[in-house]
Amino acid sequence: MKVVKLDIKDKSYKIIIKTNVFKDVVSHHISNYKNSKAIIITDKNVAKYYKQKFTFLFEKSKIKNQIIIIKPGEASKDLVLIKKVAEKLLKTGVKRNDVIYALGGGIVGDFSGFLASIILRGIRFIQVPTTLLAQVDSSVGGKTGVNTVNGKNLIGSFYQPSAVFIDPNTLKTLSKKEFLSGYSEVLKYSLINDKKFFLWLDLNYKKINSRNPSTMINVISKCCIKKAKIVKIDEKEKNYRMLLNLGHTFAHAIEKDINYKIRHGEAVSVGLLMAIKLSILLGITKPNIYNLIESHYNKLKLPTSLKSLDAKRKWLPKSLIRNMLSDKKRTDDNIKFILLKDIGKAFIKNKVNKNKIALAIKEFVND
Ligand SMILES: NC(=O)c1ccc[n+]([C@@H]2O[C@H](COP(=O)([O-])OP(=O)(O)OC[C@H]3O[C@@H](n4cnc5c(N)ncnc54)[C@H](O)[C@@H]3O)[C@@H](O)[C@H]2O)c1
């Protein structure tokens, strides 16, 4: 078992990482919110594996509970659905001391967190993430939200959970694609500021591939510690938290280009390599760093090129750059990039020559 503390003034909370953690969730509820209803939000796929197991423990302890099952997929991160679920909760008598449990991946987490932040002007919520991406990234840090026709995650709030409970065994039922998608975020943390962690991941890739629970507890806790540190310094992403966007400027442009038909993490995998290639083209990084990282990609079978994301598509660097320029989250005309001086040495660069960006992308068109 590992416990990570996220310290942000009056909103501090614990992240508990252990096998069979559902029991701890219920004990925590009994100790802290005895007379509150547990509102469990999950999606259909997760419900298939874990609904019974999770609700049974609440039932056994005679805790009032209610389950809401949403459809899996980005379409559920939607304001109309938020309203529908909120009205259902109001109709069934939700109270300010009730607790929302987000049991699922990042979609369930973002949806539930946003709902919790606005219903009755805010009720408690607890994250119980079941994808690797949610366990190492989205469940920690308090970003919540839904999508709009103008772009992803553009309506939302910063709203911290009261606790996060992570069971590495839930990763066993996750598809290979989803697992690797989350793993790209793990890799990202190591590249940002921890070369030792990268070398450890490289050494332990077989155990990671087999989702060995104790290895995964180490991986997840390490990532949560890193995210907690960054969020503590810059909760609202004014500057330092931007480091977490390593590879993401490219990834968002790729996702947009393909109309979000691939997993976010798949785009991040290629985006990370693009950021390293760009760092090399700008003379900031030594070329051998790229080979070291690429060899790790090959061991885990992570996507390394645009063609590996969609072989039939004609990928155009120009189009990806256009997507970067139209990113709604940009604050001025410059595209900000997170680049690497070395493995574990990421930094924010405000202005980058567009020709170099195009050159970096080109290297991934035909591989
Ligand atoms: N809030 C943040 O800080 C933050 C950070 C990164 C990403 N996100 C958001 O997270 C979302 C992506 O999250 P995700 O990658 O977890 O996707 P997801 O929630 O769609 O889950 C992926 C798929 O796996 C299924 N699933 C979940 N857990 C499972 C399990 N244990 N076994 C079998 N199937 C399971 C889900 O039903 C879904 O089909 C995006 O909407 C993204 O914008 C948020």
The ligand as an SDF file (V2000), in Angstrom:
LIG
                    3D

 44 48  0  0  0  0  0  0  0  0999 V2000
   -9.0580   16.0280  -15.4850 N   0  0  0  0  0  0  0  0  0  0  0  0
   -7.8370   15.8650  -15.9290 C   0  0  0  0  0  0  0  0  0  0  0  0
   -6.8590   16.3800  -15.3780 O   0  0  0  0  0  0  0  0  0  0  0  0
   -7.6250   15.0200  -17.1530 C   0  0  0  0  0  0  0  0  0  0  0  0
   -6.3260   14.6480  -17.5470 C   0  0  0  0  0  0  0  0  0  0  0  0
   -6.1700   13.8230  -18.6450 C   0  0  0  0  0  0  0  0  0  0  0  0
   -7.2930   13.3780  -19.3290 C   0  0  0  0  0  0  0  0  0  0  0  0
   -8.5310   13.7660  -18.9360 N   0  0  0  0  0  0  0  0  0  0  0  0
   -9.7250   13.2830  -19.6300 C   0  0  0  0  0  0  0  0  0  0  0  0
   -9.8380   11.8870  -19.3960 O   0  0  0  0  0  0  0  0  0  0  0  0
  -10.5980   11.3170  -20.4340 C   0  0  0  0  0  0  0  0  0  0  0  0
   -9.9490   10.0340  -20.8790 C   0  0  0  0  0  0  0  0  0  0  0  0
   -9.8940    9.1530  -19.7770 O   0  0  0  0  0  0  0  0  0  0  0  0
   -9.6020    7.5960  -19.9800 P   0  0  0  0  0  0  0  0  0  0  0  0
   -8.4540    7.4260  -20.8770 O   0  0  0  0  0  0  0  0  0  0  0  0
   -9.5790    7.0000  -18.6260 O   0  0  0  0  0  0  0  0  0  0  0  0
  -10.8540    7.1240  -20.8380 O   0  0  0  0  0  0  0  0  0  0  0  0
  -12.2840    6.5300  -20.5010 P   0  0  0  0  0  0  0  0  0  0  0  0
  -12.8390    7.0820  -19.2670 O   0  0  0  0  0  0  0  0  0  0  0  0
  -13.0630    6.6510  -21.7520 O   0  0  0  0  0  0  0  0  0  0  0  0
  -11.9760    4.9910  -20.2860 O   0  0  0  0  0  0  0  0  0  0  0  0
  -11.4940    4.2320  -21.3440 C   0  0  0  0  0  0  0  0  0  0  0  0
  -12.3750    3.0180  -21.6590 C   0  0  0  0  0  0  0  0  0  0  0  0
  -12.0860    1.9840  -20.7310 O   0  0  0  0  0  0  0  0  0  0  0  0
  -13.2740    1.5400  -20.0710 C   0  0  0  0  0  0  0  0  0  0  0  0
  -12.8490    1.1740  -18.7300 N   0  0  0  0  0  0  0  0  0  0  0  0
  -12.5330    1.9910  -17.7020 C   0  0  0  0  0  0  0  0  0  0  0  0
  -12.0090    1.2920  -16.7010 N   0  0  0  0  0  0  0  0  0  0  0  0
  -12.0060    0.0020  -17.0770 C   0  0  0  0  0  0  0  0  0  0  0  0
  -11.5510   -1.2010  -16.4700 C   0  0  0  0  0  0  0  0  0  0  0  0
  -10.9480   -1.2110  -15.2770 N   0  0  0  0  0  0  0  0  0  0  0  0
  -11.7050   -2.3610  -17.1410 N   0  0  0  0  0  0  0  0  0  0  0  0
  -12.2650   -2.3680  -18.3930 C   0  0  0  0  0  0  0  0  0  0  0  0
  -12.6850   -1.2700  -19.0160 N   0  0  0  0  0  0  0  0  0  0  0  0
  -12.5500   -0.0970  -18.3700 C   0  0  0  0  0  0  0  0  0  0  0  0
  -14.2270    2.7020  -20.1760 C   0  0  0  0  0  0  0  0  0  0  0  0
  -15.5500    2.2930  -20.1140 O   0  0  0  0  0  0  0  0  0  0  0  0
  -13.8720    3.2710  -21.5440 C   0  0  0  0  0  0  0  0  0  0  0  0
  -14.5200    2.5570  -22.5480 O   0  0  0  0  0  0  0  0  0  0  0  0
  -10.6890   12.3480  -21.5480 C   0  0  0  0  0  0  0  0  0  0  0  0
  -11.9820   12.8680  -21.5830 O   0  0  0  0  0  0  0  0  0  0  0  0
   -9.6900   13.4100  -21.1250 C   0  0  0  0  0  0  0  0  0  0  0  0
  -10.0720   14.6970  -21.5490 O   0  0  0  0  0  0  0  0  0  0  0  0
   -8.7040   14.5650  -17.8620 C   0  0  0  0  0  0  0  0  0  0  0  0
  1  2  1  0
  2  3  2  0
  2  4  1  0
  4  5  1  0
  4 44  2  0
  5  6  2  0
  6  7  1  0
  7  8  2  0
  8  9  1  0
  8 44  1  0
  9 10  1  0
  9 42  1  0
 10 11  1  0
 11 12  1  0
 11 40  1  0
 12 13  1  0
 13 14  1  0
 14 15  2  0
 14 16  1  0
 14 17  1  0
 17 18  1  0
 18 19  2  0
 18 20  1  0
 18 21  1  0
 21 22  1  0
 22 23  1  0
 23 24  1  0
 23 38  1  0
 24 25  1  0
 25 26  1  0
 25 36  1  0
 26 27  1  0
 26 35  1  0
 27 28  2  0
 28 29  1  0
 29 30  1  0
 29 35  2  0
 30 31  1  0
 30 32  2  0
 32 33  1  0
 33 34  2  0
 34 35  1  0
 36 37  1  0
 36 38  1  0
 38 39  1  0
 40 41  1  0
 40 42  1  0
 42 43  1  0
M  CHG  2   8   1  16  -1
M  END
$$$$
